[in-house]
Amino acid sequence: MPFMIRPVRRFPVCCPVAYRAGLSKGCGTVWNISLSGWRLSGDLPLHVGQTCSLCVTLSNAKRVFVVAGIVRWVRGDEYGIETHVSNATTQARMVQFFQHRTQERTQSAS
């Protein structure tokens, strides 16, 4: 995979995730997140190009659901997921989460 600068900022997290690929279910951890992609590790193997749905509970106790994400890369049991289909509630919760995290970082740097 060629080097590419991500167009959006990723935020480090450590949140439980449940995901589905076809009829199979998996559980794992989301390690970083943005509006367009997630890095996660889990117990259900995924393959590049595969579509999956994801449900994660963020550290602010808000649950977000992505109806369709595409696996873009695989490294062992870690996966890069490009998120494609989520509803307005999920988008709003994620934006709120990112704003809060950015505000926390700004305050801790002061």
N, CA, C and O atoms as a GROMACS GRO file, in nm:
protein
  440
    1MET      N    1   0.083  -0.116   0.000
    1MET     CA    2   0.000   0.000   0.000
    1MET      C    3   0.089   0.124   0.000
    1MET      O    4   0.179   0.134   0.083
    2PRO      N    5   0.066   0.219  -0.092
    2PRO     CA    6   0.149   0.338  -0.098
    2PRO      C    7   0.120   0.430   0.021
    2PRO      O    8   0.010   0.429   0.076
    3PHE      N    9   0.222   0.510   0.059
    3PHE     CA   10   0.206   0.606   0.168
    3PHE      C   11   0.107   0.712   0.126
    3PHE      O   12   0.111   0.763   0.014
    4MET      N   13   0.016   0.746   0.218
    4MET     CA   14  -0.083   0.850   0.190
    4MET      C   15  -0.113   0.925   0.319
    4MET      O   16  -0.131   0.864   0.424
    5ILE      N   17  -0.119   1.056   0.311
    5ILE     CA   18  -0.157   1.136   0.427
    5ILE      C   19  -0.308   1.132   0.437
    5ILE      O   20  -0.379   1.156   0.339
    6ARG      N   21  -0.357   1.101   0.556
    6ARG     CA   22  -0.501   1.093   0.576
    6ARG      C   23  -0.564   1.231   0.563
    6ARG      O   24  -0.508   1.330   0.611
    7PRO      N   25  -0.681   1.239   0.498
    7PRO     CA   26  -0.746   1.368   0.480
    7PRO      C   27  -0.814   1.420   0.607
    7PRO      O   28  -0.845   1.539   0.616
    8VAL      N   29  -0.838   1.332   0.706
    8VAL     CA   30  -0.901   1.374   0.831
    8VAL      C   31  -0.821   1.322   0.949
    8VAL      O   32  -0.749   1.223   0.938
    9ARG      N   33  -0.834   1.389   1.060
    9ARG     CA   34  -0.761   1.352   1.182
    9ARG      C   35  -0.821   1.228   1.246
    9ARG      O   36  -0.943   1.213   1.253
   10ARG      N   37  -0.735   1.140   1.292
   10ARG     CA   38  -0.779   1.022   1.369
   10ARG      C   39  -0.755   1.050   1.516
   10ARG      O   40  -0.658   1.116   1.553
   11PHE      N   41  -0.845   1.000   1.600
   11PHE     CA   42  -0.834   1.018   1.744
   11PHE      C   43  -0.808   0.882   1.808
   11PHE      O   44  -0.877   0.785   1.779
   12PRO      N   45  -0.707   0.875   1.897
   12PRO     CA   46  -0.681   0.749   1.966
   12PRO      C   47  -0.793   0.721   2.066
   12PRO      O   48  -0.836   0.810   2.140
   13VAL      N   49  -0.839   0.598   2.068
   13VAL     CA   50  -0.942   0.552   2.161
   13VAL      C   51  -0.909   0.409   2.202
   13VAL      O   52  -0.818   0.348   2.147
   14CYS      N   53  -0.982   0.358   2.295
   14CYS     CA   54  -0.976   0.217   2.332
   14CYS      C   55  -1.118   0.181   2.374
   14CYS      O   56  -1.153   0.186   2.492
   15CYS      N   57  -1.199   0.144   2.274
   15CYS     CA   58  -1.342   0.122   2.297
   15CYS      C   59  -1.382  -0.016   2.244
   15CYS      O   60  -1.331  -0.060   2.142
   16PRO      N   61  -1.474  -0.082   2.314
   16PRO     CA   62  -1.522  -0.211   2.266
   16PRO      C   63  -1.604  -0.195   2.138
   16PRO      O   64  -1.678  -0.098   2.123
   17VAL      N   65  -1.589  -0.291   2.048
   17VAL     CA   66  -1.664  -0.288   1.922
   17VAL      C   67  -1.723  -0.426   1.896
   17VAL      O   68  -1.661  -0.529   1.925
   18ALA      N   69  -1.843  -0.427   1.842
   18ALA     CA   70  -1.904  -0.548   1.790
   18ALA      C   71  -1.918  -0.526   1.640
   18ALA      O   72  -1.958  -0.418   1.596
   19TYR      N   73  -1.886  -0.628   1.563
   19TYR     CA   74  -1.896  -0.611   1.418
   19TYR      C   75  -1.948  -0.738   1.352
   19TYR      O   76  -1.936  -0.847   1.407
   20ARG      N   77  -2.006  -0.720   1.235
   20ARG     CA   78  -2.064  -0.830   1.158
   20ARG      C   79  -2.009  -0.828   1.017
   20ARG      O   80  -1.993  -0.722   0.955
   21ALA      N   81  -1.981  -0.945   0.968
   21ALA     CA   82  -1.941  -0.963   0.829
   21ALA      C   83  -2.023  -1.081   0.779
   21ALA      O   84  -2.000  -1.195   0.820
   22GLY      N   85  -2.118  -1.053   0.692
   22GLY     CA   86  -2.210  -1.159   0.650
   22GLY      C   87  -2.293  -1.203   0.770
   22GLY      O   88  -2.352  -1.119   0.838
   23LEU      N   89  -2.298  -1.332   0.794
   23LEU     CA   90  -2.375  -1.386   0.906
   23LEU      C   91  -2.290  -1.404   1.032
   23LEU      O   92  -2.342  -1.446   1.136
   24SER      N   93  -2.163  -1.372   1.024
   24SER     CA   94  -2.072  -1.393   1.137
   24SER      C   95  -2.059  -1.266   1.222
   24SER      O   96  -2.067  -1.155   1.171
   25LYS      N   97  -2.040  -1.287   1.353
   25LYS     CA   98  -2.024  -1.176   1.447
   25LYS      C   99  -1.885  -1.181   1.510
   25LYS      O  100  -1.831  -1.288   1.536
   26GLY      N  101  -1.830  -1.064   1.533
   26GLY     CA  102  -1.701  -1.056   1.600
   26GLY      C  103  -1.702  -0.948   1.706
   26GLY      O  104  -1.787  -0.859   1.706
   27CYS      N  105  -1.606  -0.957   1.797
   27CYS     CA  106  -1.588  -0.856   1.902
   27CYS      C  107  -1.442  -0.815   1.904
   27CYS      O  108  -1.354  -0.893   1.867
   28GLY      N  109  -1.419  -0.694   1.948
   28GLY     CA  110  -1.281  -0.648   1.955
   28GLY      C  111  -1.270  -0.511   2.016
   28GLY      O  112  -1.352  -0.472   2.100
   29THR      N  113  -1.168  -0.438   1.973
   29THR     CA  114  -1.138  -0.306   2.027
   29THR      C  115  -1.108  -0.210   1.911
   29THR      O  116  -1.035  -0.244   1.818
   30VAL      N  117  -1.165  -0.091   1.920
   30VAL     CA  118  -1.132   0.016   1.826
   30VAL      C  119  -1.016   0.094   1.887
   30VAL      O  120  -1.023   0.134   2.003
   31TRP      N  121  -0.910   0.114   1.809
   31TRP     CA  122  -0.788   0.181   1.858
   31TRP      C  123  -0.776   0.325   1.812
   31TRP      O  124  -0.718   0.408   1.883
   32ASN      N  125  -0.829   0.357   1.695
   32ASN     CA  126  -0.839   0.497   1.655
   32ASN      C  127  -0.958   0.512   1.563
   32ASN      O  128  -1.004   0.416   1.501
   33ILE      N  129  -1.007   0.636   1.556
   33ILE     CA  130  -1.135   0.658   1.490
   33ILE      C  131  -1.137   0.797   1.427
   33ILE      O  132  -1.077   0.892   1.479
   34SER      N  133  -1.207   0.808   1.315
   34SER     CA  134  -1.233   0.936   1.251
   34SER      C  135  -1.370   0.926   1.185
   34SER      O  136  -1.434   0.820   1.191
   35LEU      N  137  -1.414   1.032   1.124
   35LEU     CA  138  -1.543   1.026   1.054
   35LEU      C  139  -1.538   0.934   0.933
   35LEU      O  140  -1.642   0.887   0.888
   36SER      N  141  -1.420   0.909   0.881
   36SER     CA  142  -1.411   0.828   0.759
   36SER      C  143  -1.345   0.693   0.777
   36SER      O  144  -1.343   0.613   0.683
   37GLY      N  145  -1.290   0.664   0.896
   37GLY     CA  146  -1.224   0.535   0.911
   37GLY      C  147  -1.191   0.499   1.054
   37GLY      O  148  -1.179   0.586   1.140
   38TRP      N  149  -1.176   0.368   1.077
   38TRP     CA  150  -1.144   0.316   1.210
   38TRP      C  151  -1.033   0.214   1.198
   38TRP      O  152  -1.022   0.145   1.097
   39ARG      N  153  -0.951   0.204   1.302
   39ARG     CA  154  -0.856   0.093   1.314
   39ARG      C  155  -0.903   0.010   1.431
   39ARG      O  156  -0.921   0.061   1.542
   40LEU      N  157  -0.922  -0.119   1.406
   40LEU     CA  158  -0.970  -0.207   1.511
   40LEU      C  159  -0.899  -0.340   1.506
   40LEU      O  160  -0.842  -0.379   1.404
   41SER      N  161  -0.904  -0.411   1.618
   41SER     CA  162  -0.858  -0.549   1.623
   41SER      C  163  -0.975  -0.631   1.674
   41SER      O  164  -1.057  -0.582   1.752
   42GLY      N  165  -0.981  -0.757   1.631
   42GLY     CA  166  -1.094  -0.837   1.673
   42GLY      C  167  -1.076  -0.985   1.649
   42GLY      O  168  -0.977  -1.029   1.589
   43ASP      N  169  -1.174  -1.060   1.697
   43ASP     CA  170  -1.165  -1.206   1.691
   43ASP      C  171  -1.225  -1.268   1.566
   43ASP      O  172  -1.209  -1.388   1.543
   44LEU      N  173  -1.294  -1.190   1.483
   44LEU     CA  174  -1.349  -1.241   1.357
   44LEU      C  175  -1.259  -1.193   1.243
   44LEU      O  176  -1.252  -1.073   1.217
   45PRO      N  177  -1.191  -1.285   1.175
   45PRO     CA  178  -1.103  -1.243   1.066
   45PRO      C  179  -1.180  -1.174   0.953
   45PRO      O  180  -1.289  -1.217   0.914
   46LEU      N  181  -1.122  -1.066   0.903
   46LEU     CA  182  -1.178  -0.992   0.790
   46LEU      C  183  -1.076  -0.993   0.677
   46LEU      O  184  -0.958  -1.020   0.698
   47HIS      N  185  -1.124  -0.963   0.556
   47HIS     CA  186  -1.038  -0.964   0.438
   47HIS      C  187  -1.052  -0.831   0.363
   47HIS      O  188  -1.160  -0.771   0.364
   48VAL      N  189  -0.947  -0.787   0.298
   48VAL     CA  190  -0.950  -0.663   0.221
   48VAL      C  191  -1.065  -0.669   0.120
   48VAL      O  192  -1.081  -0.768   0.048
   49GLY      N  193  -1.143  -0.562   0.116
   49GLY     CA  194  -1.256  -0.552   0.024
   49GLY      C  195  -1.388  -0.600   0.084
   49GLY      O  196  -1.494  -0.575   0.028
   50GLN      N  197  -1.381  -0.667   0.197
   50GLN     CA  198  -1.501  -0.719   0.262
   50GLN      C  199  -1.581  -0.604   0.324
   50GLN      O  200  -1.523  -0.506   0.372
   51THR      N  201  -1.714  -0.618   0.324
   51THR     CA  202  -1.802  -0.520   0.386
   51THR      C  203  -1.844  -0.570   0.523
   51THR      O  204  -1.868  -0.689   0.542
   52CYS      N  205  -1.852  -0.478   0.618
   52CYS     CA  206  -1.894  -0.516   0.753
   52CYS      C  207  -1.974  -0.401   0.814
   52CYS      O  208  -1.967  -0.287   0.768
   53SER      N  209  -2.049  -0.433   0.919
   53SER     CA  210  -2.117  -0.331   0.998
   53SER      C  211  -2.050  -0.328   1.135
   53SER      O  212  -1.995  -0.428   1.180
   54LEU      N  213  -2.055  -0.212   1.201
   54LEU     CA  214  -1.983  -0.194   1.327
   54LEU      C  215  -2.070  -0.119   1.428
   54LEU      O  216  -2.147  -0.031   1.391
   55CYS      N  217  -2.055  -0.155   1.554
   55CYS     CA  218  -2.121  -0.084   1.662
   55CYS      C  219  -2.019  -0.066   1.774
   55CYS      O  220  -1.966  -0.164   1.827
   56VAL      N  221  -1.993   0.059   1.811
   56VAL     CA  222  -1.894   0.089   1.914
   56VAL      C  223  -1.956   0.180   2.018
   56VAL      O  224  -2.036   0.268   1.987
   57THR      N  225  -1.917   0.159   2.143
   57THR     CA  226  -1.956   0.249   2.251
   57THR      C  227  -1.836   0.337   2.281
   57THR      O  228  -1.733   0.290   2.327
   58LEU      N  229  -1.852   0.466   2.254
   58LEU     CA  230  -1.744   0.562   2.275
   58LEU      C  231  -1.726   0.590   2.423
   58LEU      O  232  -1.811   0.554   2.504
   59SER      N  233  -1.616   0.653   2.458
   59SER     CA  234  -1.585   0.680   2.600
   59SER      C  235  -1.686   0.774   2.666
   59SER      O  236  -1.690   0.782   2.788
   60ASN      N  237  -1.766   0.845   2.587
   60ASN     CA  238  -1.869   0.931   2.644
   60ASN      C  239  -2.001   0.856   2.660
   60ASN      O  240  -2.106   0.917   2.680
   61ALA      N  241  -1.996   0.722   2.653
   61ALA     CA  242  -2.111   0.631   2.671
   61ALA      C  243  -2.214   0.641   2.559
   61ALA      O  244  -2.325   0.591   2.572
   62LYS      N  245  -2.178   0.705   2.450
   62LYS     CA  246  -2.266   0.712   2.333
   62LYS      C  247  -2.232   0.597   2.240
   62LYS      O  248  -2.115   0.572   2.211
   63ARG      N  249  -2.333   0.528   2.192
   63ARG     CA  250  -2.312   0.418   2.100
   63ARG      C  251  -2.331   0.469   1.957
   63ARG      O  252  -2.426   0.540   1.928
   64VAL      N  253  -2.238   0.431   1.870
   64VAL     CA  254  -2.250   0.467   1.729
   64VAL      C  255  -2.252   0.340   1.645
   64VAL      O  256  -2.188   0.241   1.678
   65PHE      N  257  -2.329   0.347   1.536
   65PHE     CA  258  -2.348   0.231   1.450
   65PHE      C  259  -2.317   0.269   1.306
   65PHE      O  260  -2.371   0.366   1.253
   66VAL      N  261  -2.230   0.192   1.244
   66VAL     CA  262  -2.197   0.211   1.103
   66VAL      C  263  -2.256   0.093   1.027
   66VAL      O  264  -2.218  -0.022   1.051
   67VAL      N  265  -2.347   0.122   0.936
   67VAL     CA  266  -2.417   0.017   0.862
   67VAL      C  267  -2.322  -0.053   0.766
   67VAL      O  268  -2.328  -0.175   0.752
   68ALA      N  269  -2.235   0.023   0.700
   68ALA     CA  270  -2.144  -0.038   0.603
   68ALA      C  271  -2.006   0.027   0.607
   68ALA      O  272  -1.992   0.149   0.593
   69GLY      N  273  -1.908  -0.057   0.626
   69GLY     CA  274  -1.769  -0.016   0.618
   69GLY      C  275  -1.696  -0.116   0.530
   69GLY      O  276  -1.736  -0.232   0.521
   70ILE      N  277  -1.590  -0.072   0.466
   70ILE     CA  278  -1.512  -0.160   0.379
   70ILE      C  279  -1.372  -0.177   0.437
   70ILE      O  280  -1.307  -0.080   0.475
   71VAL      N  281  -1.329  -0.301   0.444
   71VAL     CA  282  -1.195  -0.332   0.495
   71VAL      C  283  -1.094  -0.286   0.390
   71VAL      O  284  -1.095  -0.334   0.277
   72ARG      N  285  -1.005  -0.193   0.428
   72ARG     CA  286  -0.905  -0.138   0.336
   72ARG      C  287  -0.769  -0.201   0.354
   72ARG      O  288  -0.691  -0.209   0.259
   73TRP      N  289  -0.737  -0.246   0.477
   73TRP     CA  290  -0.609  -0.314   0.499
   73TRP      C  291  -0.624  -0.411   0.616
   73TRP      O  292  -0.711  -0.396   0.701
   74VAL      N  293  -0.535  -0.511   0.616
   74VAL     CA  294  -0.532  -0.613   0.722
   74VAL      C  295  -0.386  -0.633   0.762
   74VAL      O  296  -0.299  -0.648   0.677
   75ARG      N  297  -0.361  -0.632   0.895
   75ARG     CA  298  -0.229  -0.665   0.951
   75ARG      C  299  -0.252  -0.757   1.070
   75ARG      O  300  -0.275  -0.710   1.181
   76GLY      N  301  -0.247  -0.886   1.046
   76GLY     CA  302  -0.275  -0.983   1.152
   76GLY      C  303  -0.421  -0.975   1.192
   76GLY      O  304  -0.510  -0.997   1.109
   77ASP      N  305  -0.447  -0.943   1.319
   77ASP     CA  306  -0.586  -0.930   1.363
   77ASP      C  307  -0.627  -0.783   1.374
   77ASP      O  308  -0.724  -0.750   1.443
   78GLU      N  309  -0.554  -0.693   1.305
   78GLU     CA  310  -0.590  -0.552   1.298
   78GLU      C  311  -0.641  -0.518   1.159
   78GLU      O  312  -0.594  -0.571   1.059
   79TYR      N  313  -0.740  -0.428   1.157
   79TYR     CA  314  -0.807  -0.396   1.031
   79TYR      C  315  -0.829  -0.246   1.019
   79TYR      O  316  -0.862  -0.179   1.117
   80GLY      N  317  -0.811  -0.195   0.900
   80GLY     CA  318  -0.845  -0.057   0.869
   80GLY      C  319  -0.978  -0.057   0.796
   80GLY      O  320  -0.991  -0.116   0.689
   81ILE      N  321  -1.076   0.009   0.855
   81ILE     CA  322  -1.211   0.010   0.799
   81ILE      C  323  -1.244   0.150   0.751
   81ILE      O  324  -1.237   0.246   0.828
   82GLU      N  325  -1.281   0.163   0.625
   82GLU     CA  326  -1.330   0.290   0.572
   82GLU      C  327  -1.482   0.289   0.589
   82GLU      O  328  -1.551   0.204   0.533
   83THR      N  329  -1.532   0.384   0.667
   83THR     CA  330  -1.676   0.386   0.694
   83THR      C  331  -1.750   0.454   0.578
   83THR      O  332  -1.706   0.556   0.526
   84HIS      N  333  -1.863   0.395   0.541
   84HIS     CA  334  -1.938   0.447   0.427
   84HIS      C  335  -2.080   0.488   0.461
   84HIS      O  336  -2.123   0.596   0.421
   85VAL      N  337  -2.153   0.406   0.533
   85VAL     CA  338  -2.294   0.434   0.557
   85VAL      C  339  -2.320   0.440   0.707
   85VAL      O  340  -2.307   0.340   0.778
   86SER      N  341  -2.359   0.558   0.753
   86SER     CA  342  -2.403   0.575   0.892
   86SER      C  343  -2.513   0.679   0.891
   86SER      O  344  -2.524   0.759   0.797
   87ASN      N  345  -2.594   0.679   0.994
   87ASN     CA  346  -2.707   0.772   0.997
   87ASN      C  347  -2.667   0.906   1.058
   87ASN      O  348  -2.555   0.923   1.106
   88ALA      N  349  -2.761   1.001   1.056
   88ALA     CA  350  -2.734   1.136   1.105
   88ALA      C  351  -2.702   1.135   1.255
   88ALA      O  352  -2.620   1.214   1.300
   89THR      N  353  -2.766   1.048   1.331
   89THR     CA  354  -2.740   1.040   1.474
   89THR      C  355  -2.596   0.999   1.500
   89THR      O  356  -2.528   1.057   1.584
   90THR      N  357  -2.550   0.898   1.428
   90THR     CA  358  -2.411   0.853   1.442
   90THR      C  359  -2.314   0.965   1.406
   90THR      O  360  -2.217   0.989   1.478
   91GLN      N  361  -2.339   1.031   1.295
   91GLN     CA  362  -2.252   1.142   1.253
   91GLN      C  363  -2.246   1.250   1.361
   91GLN      O  364  -2.138   1.299   1.395
   92ALA      N  365  -2.362   1.287   1.416
   92ALA     CA  366  -2.368   1.392   1.517
   92ALA      C  367  -2.294   1.349   1.644
   92ALA      O  368  -2.222   1.430   1.704
   93ARG      N  369  -2.311   1.224   1.687
   93ARG     CA  370  -2.244   1.175   1.807
   93ARG      C  371  -2.092   1.173   1.789
   93ARG      O  372  -2.017   1.206   1.881
   94MET      N  373  -2.048   1.135   1.670
   94MET     CA  374  -1.905   1.131   1.645
   94MET      C  375  -1.846   1.271   1.641
   94MET      O  376  -1.739   1.295   1.696
   95VAL      N  377  -1.914   1.364   1.577
   95VAL     CA  378  -1.866   1.502   1.573
   95VAL      C  379  -1.858   1.558   1.715
   95VAL      O  380  -1.760   1.624   1.750
   96GLN      N  381  -1.960   1.532   1.795
   96GLN     CA  382  -1.960   1.578   1.934
   96GLN      C  383  -1.843   1.516   2.011
   96GLN      O  384  -1.776   1.585   2.088
   97PHE      N  385  -1.820   1.388   1.991
   97PHE     CA  386  -1.709   1.318   2.057
   97PHE      C  387  -1.575   1.381   2.016
   97PHE      O  388  -1.491   1.406   2.102
   98PHE      N  389  -1.555   1.407   1.888
   98PHE     CA  390  -1.430   1.465   1.840
   98PHE      C  391  -1.410   1.607   1.894
   98PHE      O  392  -1.299   1.645   1.930
   99GLN      N  393  -1.518   1.684   1.898
   99GLN     CA  394  -1.507   1.820   1.951
   99GLN      C  395  -1.467   1.817   2.098
   99GLN      O  396  -1.384   1.896   2.143
  100HIS      N  397  -1.526   1.725   2.172
  100HIS     CA  398  -1.493   1.712   2.314
  100HIS      C  399  -1.347   1.670   2.331
  100HIS      O  400  -1.277   1.726   2.416
  101ARG      N  401  -1.300   1.573   2.252
  101ARG     CA  402  -1.161   1.527   2.262
  101ARG      C  403  -1.064   1.639   2.225
  101ARG      O  404  -0.960   1.654   2.290
  102THR      N  405  -1.096   1.716   2.123
  102THR     CA  406  -1.011   1.827   2.082
  102THR      C  407  -1.004   1.932   2.193
  102THR      O  408  -0.898   1.986   2.221
  103GLN      N  409  -1.118   1.960   2.254
  103GLN     CA  410  -1.124   2.056   2.364
  103GLN      C  411  -1.041   2.007   2.483
  103GLN      O  412  -0.970   2.086   2.545
  104GLU      N  413  -1.049   1.878   2.515
  104GLU     CA  414  -0.970   1.821   2.625
  104GLU      C  415  -0.820   1.838   2.598
  104GLU      O  416  -0.745   1.877   2.687
  105ARG      N  417  -0.779   1.809   2.476
  105ARG     CA  418  -0.637   1.820   2.440
  105ARG      C  419  -0.589   1.964   2.450
  105ARG      O  420  -0.478   1.990   2.497
  106THR      N  421  -0.672   2.057   2.404
  106THR     CA  422  -0.636   2.198   2.408
  106THR      C  423  -0.619   2.244   2.552
  106THR      O  424  -0.526   2.318   2.584
  107GLN      N  425  -0.710   2.201   2.640
  107GLN     CA  426  -0.704   2.241   2.781
  107GLN      C  427  -0.584   2.179   2.850
  107GLN      O  428  -0.520   2.245   2.932
  108SER      N  429  -0.553   2.055   2.819
  108SER     CA  430  -0.439   1.989   2.885
  108SER      C  431  -0.305   2.045   2.836
  108SER      O  432  -0.205   2.037   2.907
  109ALA      N  433  -0.303   2.101   2.716
  109ALA     CA  434  -0.180   2.159   2.663
  109ALA      C  435  -0.154   2.298   2.720
  109ALA      O  436  -0.042   2.348   2.715
  110SER      N  437  -0.259   2.360   2.774
  110SER     CA  438  -0.245   2.497   2.828
  110SER      C  439  -0.176   2.498   2.962
  110SER      O  440  -0.157   2.605   3.020
   0.00000   0.00000   0.00000
